[in-house]
Amino acid sequence: MITNKTECPFCNRENIASQIVWETEKTLVIVPHWPRCRGHLLVIPKIHTPNIINLPDEYLVDMFKQIRKAEDLLEKAFQAKGFNIITNQGKLAMQSVFHLHFHILPRFRKEAFDPLRLIGEDLKLKHKSVILSVKDALKKAIDEEIRI
């Protein structure tokens, strides 16, 4: 369990640099180190706070703008048909990194998915190749969006 800023993987930019898909002044959007499904993203505020209660409003607004953008791009890049947006806050809610973050989990047709089994080994994907393919697909969708 990681509770302080000095040990926080999201505060250490070197730790996540290769996973960043895009960022704003207030928010990072990354592919997690261990994606649970194709297109799994994390939306993270750039300030260290363990929960939504302590997050300044301007960061919360920007995070939700990035969640909306992520859904749009995942729909275009992967033909996602739905989304789970999940945050775990507090030890009893199974929060393991105490830096607020939202999981964006795209859902697909004919997919067996149990949201309560997110930790199962069967859902873990090979992280390096998945991170690269997700980043590439989303960057392509961003480029196409800019051209429109």
C-alpha positions as CSV (number, residue, x, y, z in Angstrom):
1,M,0.0,0.0,0.0
2,I,1.5,3.3,-1.1
3,T,0.4,6.3,1.0
4,N,2.9,9.1,0.6
5,K,4.0,11.3,-2.2
6,T,7.7,10.2,-2.2
7,E,6.7,6.6,-2.9
8,C,3.8,7.4,-5.2
9,P,4.3,6.0,-8.7
10,F,2.0,8.7,-10.2
11,C,4.1,11.5,-8.7
12,N,7.3,10.0,-10.1
13,R,7.2,11.1,-13.8
14,E,10.2,8.9,-14.7
15,N,8.2,5.9,-13.5
16,I,5.3,6.5,-15.9
17,A,6.8,8.5,-18.7
18,S,6.5,5.6,-21.3
19,Q,2.8,5.1,-20.3
20,I,1.6,8.7,-20.8
21,V,-0.9,8.9,-23.7
22,W,-1.7,12.7,-23.2
23,E,-1.7,15.3,-20.5
24,T,-3.1,18.7,-19.7
25,E,-1.9,21.3,-17.2
26,K,-3.8,19.5,-14.4
27,T,-4.3,15.9,-15.5
28,L,-2.4,12.8,-16.8
29,V,-3.9,10.1,-18.9
30,I,-1.9,6.9,-19.0
31,V,-2.0,3.2,-19.8
32,P,-1.6,1.4,-16.5
33,H,1.4,-0.7,-15.9
34,W,-0.9,-3.8,-15.8
35,P,-3.9,-3.1,-18.1
36,R,-6.9,-5.2,-17.3
37,C,-8.4,-5.0,-20.8
38,R,-7.6,-3.6,-24.2
39,G,-7.8,0.2,-24.0
40,H,-7.7,0.4,-20.1
41,L,-6.6,3.9,-19.1
42,L,-6.0,5.8,-15.9
43,V,-7.0,9.5,-15.5
44,I,-4.9,11.0,-12.7
45,P,-4.7,14.5,-11.2
46,K,-1.2,16.1,-11.3
47,I,-1.4,16.9,-7.6
48,H,-1.0,14.3,-5.0
49,T,-4.3,13.7,-3.1
50,P,-5.7,10.4,-1.9
51,N,-9.3,11.1,-2.6
52,I,-11.9,13.2,-4.4
53,I,-12.8,15.1,-1.3
54,N,-9.4,16.9,-1.1
55,L,-9.2,17.6,-4.9
56,P,-9.6,21.2,-5.9
57,D,-12.6,21.8,-8.2
58,E,-10.5,22.9,-11.2
59,Y,-8.7,19.6,-11.2
60,L,-11.9,17.6,-10.8
61,V,-13.4,19.5,-13.8
62,D,-10.4,18.8,-15.9
63,M,-10.3,15.1,-15.0
64,F,-13.8,14.6,-16.1
65,K,-13.1,16.4,-19.3
66,Q,-10.3,14.0,-19.9
67,I,-12.5,11.0,-19.0
68,R,-15.0,12.2,-21.6
69,K,-12.2,12.6,-24.2
70,A,-10.9,9.1,-23.3
71,E,-14.3,7.6,-23.9
72,D,-14.6,9.3,-27.3
73,L,-11.1,8.2,-28.4
74,L,-11.6,4.6,-27.1
75,E,-14.8,4.4,-29.0
76,K,-13.1,5.5,-32.2
77,A,-9.9,3.6,-31.7
78,F,-11.3,0.3,-30.4
79,Q,-15.0,0.4,-31.2
80,A,-15.8,0.2,-27.4
81,K,-19.5,-0.2,-26.8
82,G,-19.6,0.8,-23.2
83,F,-17.3,1.9,-20.3
84,N,-16.7,1.2,-16.6
85,I,-15.4,4.2,-14.8
86,I,-14.0,3.1,-11.5
87,T,-12.2,4.7,-8.6
88,N,-11.3,3.0,-5.3
89,Q,-11.0,5.4,-2.4
90,G,-9.7,4.2,1.0
91,K,-8.3,0.9,2.2
92,L,-11.7,-0.7,2.6
93,A,-12.4,0.1,-1.0
94,M,-9.2,-1.7,-2.1
95,Q,-7.3,1.4,-3.0
96,S,-3.6,0.4,-3.3
97,V,-2.1,3.6,-4.6
98,F,-3.3,6.5,-2.4
99,H,-3.2,9.0,-5.2
100,L,-6.7,9.6,-6.7
101,H,-7.2,8.0,-10.1
102,F,-10.0,6.8,-12.3
103,H,-9.9,3.6,-14.3
104,I,-11.5,3.8,-17.7
105,L,-12.3,0.3,-18.8
106,P,-13.8,0.0,-22.3
107,R,-16.4,-2.8,-22.8
108,F,-16.9,-4.7,-26.0
109,R,-19.7,-6.9,-27.4
110,K,-19.6,-10.6,-26.6
111,E,-17.2,-9.9,-23.7
112,A,-17.5,-11.8,-20.4
113,F,-16.7,-9.2,-17.8
114,D,-17.3,-9.3,-14.1
115,P,-16.5,-5.8,-12.6
116,L,-15.9,-7.4,-9.2
117,R,-13.1,-9.6,-10.6
118,L,-10.7,-6.8,-11.8
119,I,-7.8,-8.2,-9.9
120,G,-8.0,-11.7,-11.5
121,E,-4.8,-13.0,-13.2
122,D,-6.9,-13.9,-16.2
123,L,-7.6,-10.2,-16.9
124,K,-4.0,-9.1,-16.8
125,L,-2.5,-8.5,-20.3
126,K,1.1,-8.4,-21.4
127,H,1.8,-4.8,-20.4
128,K,4.6,-3.6,-22.6
129,S,3.0,-4.5,-26.0
130,V,-0.5,-3.5,-24.8
131,I,0.8,-0.1,-23.6
132,L,2.4,0.6,-27.0
133,S,-0.6,-0.6,-29.0
134,V,-3.1,1.4,-26.9
135,K,-0.9,4.5,-27.1
136,D,-0.5,4.1,-30.9
137,A,-4.2,3.6,-31.5
138,L,-5.2,6.6,-29.3
139,K,-2.6,8.9,-30.8
140,K,-4.0,7.9,-34.2
141,A,-7.5,8.8,-33.1
142,I,-6.2,12.1,-31.7
143,D,-4.5,12.9,-34.9
144,E,-7.6,12.1,-36.9
145,E,-9.7,14.3,-34.5
146,I,-7.3,17.2,-35.1
147,R,-7.6,16.9,-38.9
148,I,-11.4,17.1,-38.8
